[in-house]
Amino acid sequence: MKSLRGLVLGLLAIIGAVAPGAAAAAGPLSELTIHHTAIQKMLMNELFIDEGRYHLLPTTACQYAYVDSPVVTLSQGRVRIKARVSGKISMEVGDQCVGTRSDVVQVAVSAKPTFSGEKLVLADIRVDEISNEGYRVLLQQFLASAIPRAVEIDVRDGLQRILADRQSTYDVVVDRLSVTDITAENNRLHARMTFGLTAR
């Protein structure tokens, strides 16, 4: 998760709304913009770490299935991911693979960005298109746990880390945080956020 945390800091740095004079103010309004390329980097850094592949099955002599070549876009309020699934599913009988067949499957999934528990996360993840229905079941773990784990941004933690890096004799703590008006259009995820700060 170190690479993701580093990326989160980079994303939140564009907020640029925490000036020294605002440290004791209540509820400054900021805007967070995340480009589709940043989300794609999150996926690559967290999931596609085996030569650009995410394995759906343990690889054996007679079977394999992996996702690769993800392409992320943002439109109509959703994060959209197009990818390729390569697979071979057959039975091992003796020293031979029975029913050997190699497949290349095109898949498109999408998810709705939302704010939950002070984190920007993906919800309502679904398969929009798949060129071979036989691989839909294999994608369930990828959709249910892998994608949500990879694309999760702890907004409070990111803000707190930025504040901790400020050159000051006092500490600033994020007291309250809310994110509203989340949109995903034109390859940009945009959110408006308010937060309270306390200086000690």
C-alpha positions as CSV (number, residue, x, y, z in Angstrom):
1,M,0.0,0.0,0.0
2,K,3.0,2.3,0.2
3,S,2.8,3.2,-3.5
4,L,-1.0,4.0,-3.2
5,R,-0.3,6.2,-0.2
6,G,2.3,8.1,-2.1
7,L,-0.1,8.6,-5.0
8,V,-2.8,9.8,-2.6
9,L,-0.5,12.5,-1.3
10,G,0.2,13.6,-4.9
11,L,-3.5,13.7,-5.7
12,L,-4.5,15.7,-2.6
13,A,-1.6,18.1,-3.0
14,I,-3.6,19.7,-5.9
15,I,-6.1,20.9,-3.3
16,G,-3.8,23.7,-2.2
17,A,-6.3,25.3,0.0
18,V,-4.6,25.0,3.4
19,A,-2.7,28.3,3.8
20,P,-1.1,29.2,7.2
21,G,-3.7,31.9,7.9
22,A,-6.5,29.3,7.4
23,A,-5.2,26.9,10.0
24,A,-7.8,27.8,12.7
25,A,-10.7,28.5,10.3
26,A,-13.7,26.3,10.3
27,G,-14.9,24.6,7.2
28,P,-12.8,25.8,4.3
29,L,-14.1,24.7,0.9
30,S,-11.8,22.9,-1.5
31,E,-12.0,20.9,-4.7
32,L,-10.4,17.6,-5.5
33,T,-9.8,16.5,-9.1
34,I,-8.5,13.1,-10.0
35,H,-7.7,12.3,-13.6
36,H,-8.4,8.9,-15.2
37,T,-4.7,8.4,-15.6
38,A,-4.2,8.5,-11.8
39,I,-6.9,5.8,-11.3
40,Q,-5.2,3.7,-14.0
41,K,-1.9,4.0,-12.1
42,M,-3.6,2.9,-8.9
43,L,-4.8,-0.3,-10.6
44,M,-1.4,-1.0,-12.2
45,N,0.5,-0.4,-8.9
46,E,-1.9,-2.4,-6.8
47,L,-3.3,-5.2,-9.0
48,F,-1.4,-5.7,-12.2
49,I,1.9,-6.3,-10.7
50,D,2.9,-9.6,-12.4
51,E,4.2,-8.3,-15.7
52,G,1.0,-6.3,-16.1
53,R,-1.3,-9.2,-15.2
54,Y,-3.9,-9.9,-12.5
55,H,-4.4,-13.7,-12.1
56,L,-8.0,-15.0,-11.7
57,L,-6.9,-18.6,-11.3
58,P,-3.8,-20.4,-10.0
59,T,-1.8,-21.3,-13.1
60,T,-1.4,-25.0,-13.9
61,A,-0.4,-27.0,-16.9
62,C,-4.0,-27.1,-18.0
63,Q,-5.5,-23.8,-16.9
64,Y,-4.9,-20.2,-16.5
65,A,-6.9,-17.0,-16.5
66,Y,-5.6,-13.4,-16.1
67,V,-6.7,-9.9,-16.7
68,D,-4.4,-7.4,-18.4
69,S,-4.3,-4.2,-20.5
70,P,-6.7,-2.1,-18.4
71,V,-7.8,1.2,-19.9
72,V,-9.6,3.6,-17.5
73,T,-12.1,6.4,-18.6
74,L,-14.5,8.5,-16.6
75,S,-17.9,9.4,-18.0
76,Q,-21.6,9.6,-17.1
77,G,-20.9,9.5,-13.4
78,R,-18.9,6.2,-13.5
79,V,-15.4,4.9,-13.5
80,R,-15.1,2.7,-16.6
81,I,-12.4,0.0,-17.1
82,K,-11.9,-1.9,-20.3
83,A,-9.6,-4.9,-20.1
84,R,-8.7,-8.2,-21.7
85,V,-9.0,-11.6,-20.1
86,S,-6.8,-14.4,-21.4
87,G,-7.5,-17.9,-20.4
88,K,-7.3,-21.6,-20.9
89,I,-9.6,-23.9,-18.9
90,S,-9.3,-27.6,-19.4
91,M,-9.1,-30.8,-17.4
92,E,-5.9,-32.7,-16.6
93,V,-6.3,-36.4,-17.3
94,G,-3.1,-38.3,-16.8
95,D,-0.4,-36.3,-18.5
96,Q,-2.7,-34.6,-21.0
97,C,-5.1,-31.6,-21.0
98,V,-8.5,-32.5,-22.2
99,G,-10.7,-29.9,-23.8
100,T,-7.8,-27.5,-24.2
101,R,-9.0,-24.1,-25.5
102,S,-7.4,-20.7,-25.3
103,D,-9.6,-17.7,-25.1
104,V,-9.2,-14.0,-25.4
105,V,-12.1,-12.2,-23.8
106,Q,-12.9,-8.5,-24.0
107,V,-14.6,-7.1,-20.9
108,A,-15.9,-3.7,-19.8
109,V,-16.7,-3.0,-16.1
110,S,-17.8,0.2,-14.4
111,A,-18.3,1.5,-10.9
112,K,-19.8,4.6,-9.2
113,P,-17.4,6.7,-7.1
114,T,-18.8,7.6,-3.7
115,F,-17.7,9.0,-0.3
116,S,-17.9,6.5,2.6
117,G,-16.3,6.7,6.0
118,E,-14.0,9.6,4.9
119,K,-12.7,7.6,1.9
120,L,-13.4,8.0,-1.8
121,V,-14.3,4.4,-2.9
122,L,-15.9,2.6,-5.7
123,A,-19.4,1.1,-5.3
124,D,-22.0,-0.6,-7.6
125,I,-19.2,-2.4,-9.5
126,R,-20.7,-4.3,-12.5
127,V,-19.8,-6.0,-15.7
128,D,-21.2,-3.9,-18.6
129,E,-19.9,-6.0,-21.5
130,I,-18.2,-9.4,-21.8
131,S,-17.5,-11.2,-25.0
132,N,-17.6,-14.7,-23.4
133,E,-20.1,-15.3,-20.6
134,G,-18.1,-18.4,-19.4
135,Y,-15.6,-16.0,-17.8
136,R,-18.2,-13.9,-15.9
137,V,-18.0,-16.0,-12.7
138,L,-14.2,-15.9,-12.7
139,L,-14.4,-12.1,-12.6
140,Q,-16.5,-11.9,-9.4
141,Q,-13.5,-11.8,-7.0
142,F,-11.8,-9.2,-9.2
143,L,-14.9,-7.0,-9.0
144,A,-15.9,-7.7,-5.4
145,S,-12.6,-7.1,-3.6
146,A,-9.7,-6.4,-5.9
147,I,-10.9,-3.2,-7.6
148,P,-12.4,-1.7,-4.4
149,R,-9.1,-2.4,-2.6
150,A,-7.0,-0.8,-5.3
151,V,-9.0,2.4,-5.8
152,E,-9.6,3.7,-2.3
153,I,-8.5,7.1,-1.3
154,D,-8.4,8.1,2.4
155,V,-9.1,11.8,2.1
156,R,-8.6,12.6,5.8
157,D,-5.3,10.8,6.0
158,G,-4.0,12.6,2.9
159,L,-5.0,16.0,4.3
160,Q,-3.4,15.2,7.6
161,R,-0.1,14.1,6.0
162,I,0.0,17.4,4.0
163,L,-0.6,19.4,7.1
164,A,2.1,17.4,9.0
165,D,4.6,18.4,6.3
166,R,4.0,22.1,6.9
167,Q,6.8,24.1,8.5
168,S,5.1,25.4,11.6
169,T,5.6,25.5,15.4
170,Y,2.0,24.3,15.9
171,D,0.1,21.2,14.9
172,V,-3.0,21.3,12.7
173,V,-5.6,18.6,13.0
174,V,-8.5,17.8,10.6
175,D,-11.6,17.8,12.8
176,R,-14.5,17.4,10.3
177,L,-14.6,16.3,6.8
178,S,-17.3,15.9,4.2
179,V,-17.2,15.4,0.5
180,T,-20.1,16.3,-1.8
181,D,-21.0,16.8,-5.4
182,I,-18.9,13.9,-6.7
183,T,-18.9,13.8,-10.5
184,A,-17.1,11.7,-13.1
185,E,-17.1,13.3,-16.6
186,N,-14.6,14.0,-19.3
187,N,-12.0,11.7,-17.7
188,R,-12.0,13.6,-14.5
189,L,-13.4,12.7,-11.1
190,H,-14.3,15.9,-9.3
191,A,-15.4,16.3,-5.7
192,R,-16.1,19.3,-3.5
193,M,-15.0,19.0,0.1
194,T,-15.3,20.9,3.4
195,F,-13.3,20.3,6.5
196,G,-12.6,21.8,9.9
197,L,-9.2,22.5,11.2
198,T,-7.9,22.9,14.7
199,A,-4.5,24.3,15.6
200,R,-2.7,23.3,18.7
